[in-house]
Amino acid sequence: MSKKKSVFEGSMVALVTPFRNGKVDEKALKGLLDFHLKAGTDVIIPCGTTGESATMSHQEHRDTMTFVVEYIHHRIPVICGCGSNNTTEALGLVQHAKKIGADGVLVVTPYYNKPTQEGLFRHYEYLASRVNIPVVLYNVPGRTGVNLAPETVARLSKIDNIVAIKEASGSMDQADQIMQLCDLPVLSGEDSLTFPLIAIGARGVISVIANIVPKLVKGMVAAALAGNMEEARSIHKILYPVSKAVFIETNPIPVKTALGMMGMIKPELRMPLCEMRPENEKKFAEVLKKLGVVR
């Protein structure tokens, strides 16, 4: 079986959206983008679920996508989060990503609706057939209430501009089944599983912890993809505690808290998300201190 080309691979960050006084903080956003360019992050992904897209207005979503694409200016690829539980609404976001020159789109499975596998297939087929832009599928059943089955992924893999899947089910079996059934490149969507997933054939990660430690994530992924498994394993062991701790409360509460501790953003969240409980923040700070990112 010929391998479908990995258009996007390596260490990709699921970028947070910094807010200040209820608005997108463009100054802080520039700082985050510079941080990733300097650290060697391979791909920037704004307006995904880590970017709090669910509580951004449609205009904010489009404006943030445009801001990131224009600021990065082709230095590295930008994949814009364009998910919605409304297929027509998702199409509008995908069309905007194409218009502004994004390199691809990340489309989460429609949440809350709980479509059937046929409905999921038709959702992605509809989007991919109407806009000629690389599409990365995104499966995260713990957040959406629906699982994109490996058999459906295999059907979708036959569509030319569906180029990869972000697999965040937390199941090694599911990722392995996808690789067995088709040649669609798999990207880890679960930081603690990135190393083992690459060991069985994944092509990289769309990472939450790369917001905090982009150089380490890049180093682990690059080593693993190059076959330097001992080096990758040693970095995996360093990253594992923060990979688990960053989900001590709902993402992106902890990662924004960490970036606030690091002085990179104001750790402002949008309701219904709220600040971490003090006892969890204390535990999380200890992990970050051991990692050396905060004092």
C-alpha positions in Angstrom: 0.0 0.0 0.0 1.4 3.4 -1.0 1.7 5.8 1.9 -0.4 8.9 1.8 2.0 11.9 1.9 2.4 13.4 5.4 1.7 17.0 4.5 2.0 18.0 8.2 4.2 16.2 10.7 6.4 16.8 13.7 5.7 19.0 16.7 2.6 21.0 16.2 1.1 23.2 18.9 -2.6 23.5 19.8 -2.2 27.2 20.5 -4.0 28.8 23.4 -5.9 32.1 22.7 -4.7 34.8 25.2 -7.5 37.1 26.4 -7.2 40.4 28.2 -10.3 42.2 29.6 -12.6 40.0 27.5 -10.8 40.5 24.2 -8.2 38.6 22.3 -4.8 39.9 23.4 -2.9 40.4 20.2 0.3 41.6 21.9 0.5 38.4 24.0 -0.5 36.3 20.9 2.5 37.8 19.0 4.7 36.8 22.0 3.5 33.2 21.9 4.0 33.0 18.1 7.6 34.3 18.5 8.2 31.8 21.3 7.2 28.9 18.9 9.2 30.2 15.9 12.3 30.5 18.1 11.7 27.0 19.7 11.4 25.2 16.3 7.8 24.2 16.5 6.8 22.7 13.1 3.2 23.8 12.8 1.0 26.4 14.5 -2.7 25.5 15.1 -4.8 28.4 16.3 -8.6 28.3 17.2 -8.7 24.7 18.1 -10.4 23.5 21.2 -7.3 24.4 23.3 -7.8 27.9 21.7 -11.2 28.1 23.3 -12.9 28.3 19.9 -16.2 27.2 21.5 -16.5 30.6 23.3 -15.1 32.8 20.6 -17.5 34.8 18.5 -17.5 34.0 14.8 -15.8 37.3 14.1 -13.2 36.7 16.8 -12.5 33.3 15.3 -12.0 34.6 11.8 -9.9 37.6 13.0 -7.6 35.4 15.1 -7.1 33.0 12.2 -6.2 35.9 10.0 -3.9 37.5 12.5 -1.9 34.3 13.0 -1.6 33.5 9.3 -0.5 37.0 8.5 2.0 37.2 11.4 3.6 33.8 10.7 3.7 34.8 7.0 4.7 31.4 5.6 7.6 30.9 8.0 6.0 27.6 9.1 2.6 26.1 8.3 -0.5 27.3 10.0 -3.5 24.9 10.3 -6.6 26.7 11.4 -9.2 25.1 13.7 -12.5 25.2 11.8 -14.7 22.8 13.8 -18.4 23.3 14.5 -21.4 21.1 15.2 -23.1 22.9 12.4 -21.8 21.7 9.0 -22.7 24.9 7.2 -21.0 27.0 9.9 -17.9 24.8 9.6 -17.9 25.4 5.9 -17.8 29.1 6.4 -14.7 28.8 8.6 -13.0 26.5 6.2 -13.7 28.9 3.3 -12.2 31.7 5.4 -9.1 29.7 6.1 -8.7 29.1 2.4 -9.2 32.8 1.6 -6.6 34.0 4.1 -4.0 31.5 2.8 -3.9 29.0 5.7 -2.0 25.8 5.0 -4.7 23.5 6.2 -7.7 23.2 8.5 -8.3 21.0 11.6 -11.9 19.9 11.8 -13.2 18.3 15.0 -16.1 15.9 14.9 -19.4 17.7 15.4 -20.1 17.8 19.1 -23.3 17.4 21.0 -25.4 16.3 17.9 -24.0 12.7 18.2 -24.2 12.0 14.4 -24.0 8.4 13.2 -20.9 7.2 11.4 -22.6 7.9 8.1 -23.4 11.5 9.3 -19.7 12.0 10.3 -18.6 10.7 6.9 -21.0 13.1 5.1 -19.9 16.1 7.3 -16.2 15.7 6.3 -17.0 14.8 2.7 -19.1 17.9 2.4 -16.4 20.2 3.7 -13.5 18.5 1.7 -15.5 18.5 -1.5 -16.3 22.2 -1.4 -13.0 23.8 -0.4 -9.7 22.7 -1.9 -7.6 22.9 1.3 -5.8 20.1 3.3 -8.2 18.8 6.0 -7.0 17.2 9.2 -9.7 15.1 10.9 -9.9 15.5 14.7 -11.3 12.7 16.9 -11.7 13.6 20.6 -14.7 11.6 21.9 -14.1 12.6 25.5 -15.0 16.2 24.5 -17.5 15.7 21.7 -19.5 12.7 22.8 -18.9 10.8 19.5 -16.1 8.6 18.2 -14.9 8.6 14.6 -14.6 4.9 14.0 -11.5 3.5 12.3 -13.7 2.2 9.4 -15.1 5.7 8.8 -11.5 7.1 8.9 -10.6 4.5 6.2 -13.5 5.7 4.0 -12.5 9.3 4.5 -8.9 8.6 3.7 -9.8 8.0 0.1 -10.7 11.7 -0.3 -7.6 13.4 -1.7 -7.5 16.5 0.4 -8.1 14.7 3.7 -4.5 14.5 4.7 -4.3 13.3 8.4 -6.1 12.6 11.6 -5.5 14.0 15.0 -6.3 11.0 17.2 -7.2 12.0 20.8 -9.4 9.1 21.9 -6.6 8.0 24.3 -6.8 4.5 22.7 -3.6 3.0 21.3 -5.9 0.2 19.8 -7.9 2.8 17.9 -4.9 4.5 16.5 -3.4 1.1 15.5 -6.6 0.1 13.8 -6.6 3.2 11.7 -3.0 2.5 10.6 -4.0 -1.1 9.8 -7.0 -0.1 7.7 -5.6 2.8 5.7 -2.6 4.9 4.9 -3.9 8.2 6.5 -1.1 9.8 8.6 -2.0 9.6 12.3 -1.1 12.5 14.6 -1.2 12.1 18.4 -3.8 14.2 20.2 -2.8 13.0 23.6 0.5 14.2 24.9 1.3 11.3 27.2 0.9 8.9 24.2 2.9 10.8 21.6 6.1 8.7 22.0 4.4 5.3 21.9 2.1 6.4 19.0 5.1 7.4 17.0 6.8 4.1 17.8 3.9 2.3 16.1 3.8 4.7 13.1 2.3 8.1 14.0 3.8 11.1 12.3 3.8 13.7 15.1 1.6 15.4 17.7 -0.8 18.2 18.0 0.3 19.1 21.5 -1.1 21.0 24.5 2.2 20.9 26.5 4.1 22.4 23.5 2.5 25.7 24.6 4.7 25.4 27.7 7.8 23.4 26.6 8.0 23.6 22.8 11.7 22.8 22.6 11.3 19.6 24.6 8.3 18.4 22.6 10.1 19.2 19.3 13.2 17.3 20.5 11.2 14.2 21.5 9.2 14.1 18.3 12.2 14.8 16.0 14.2 12.1 17.7 11.4 9.5 17.5 10.7 10.3 13.9 14.4 9.9 13.1 14.5 6.5 14.8 16.5 7.7 17.8 14.2 5.9 20.2 16.5 6.0 23.3 16.8 9.7 23.1 13.1 10.1 22.5 12.3 7.8 25.4 14.4 9.8 27.8 12.6 13.1 26.8 9.3 11.3 27.1 10.1 10.4 30.7 10.8 14.1 31.4 7.6 15.2 29.7 5.3 12.5 31.1 4.5 14.2 34.5 3.5 17.5 32.8 1.6 15.6 30.1 -0.7 14.1 32.8 -0.8 17.2 35.1 -1.9 19.5 32.3 -5.2 17.7 32.4 -5.7 17.9 36.1 -8.6 20.2 35.3 -10.4 20.8 32.0 -8.1 21.9 29.1 -7.0 24.7 28.6 -7.4 25.8 32.3 -4.0 24.4 33.4 -2.0 25.3 30.3 -3.2 28.9 30.5 -2.4 28.9 34.2 1.1 27.7 33.4 1.6 30.4 30.8 0.4 32.9 33.3 3.0 31.7 35.8 5.6 32.0 33.1 4.6 35.6 32.5 3.7 35.0 28.9 -0.1 35.7 29.1 -2.7 36.9 31.5 -4.3 33.6 32.4 -7.8 34.8 31.5 -10.4 32.2 30.7 -13.9 32.6 29.3 -16.9 31.3 31.3 -18.0 28.6 31.8 -14.3 27.9 32.3 -12.8 29.3 35.4 -9.5 29.5 37.3 -8.0 26.4 38.8 -8.8 25.3 42.3 -6.0 26.4 44.7 -5.0 22.8 45.7 -4.7 21.8 42.0 -2.8 24.9 41.1 -0.3 24.1 43.9 0.2 20.5 42.6 0.5 21.7 39.1 3.1 24.4 40.1 5.2 21.7 41.7 5.4 19.8 38.4 6.3 22.9 36.5 9.0 23.8 39.0 10.6 20.3 38.6 10.5 20.9 34.8 12.3 24.2 35.4 9.8 26.4 33.6 8.7 28.3 36.7 10.5 29.1 40.0 
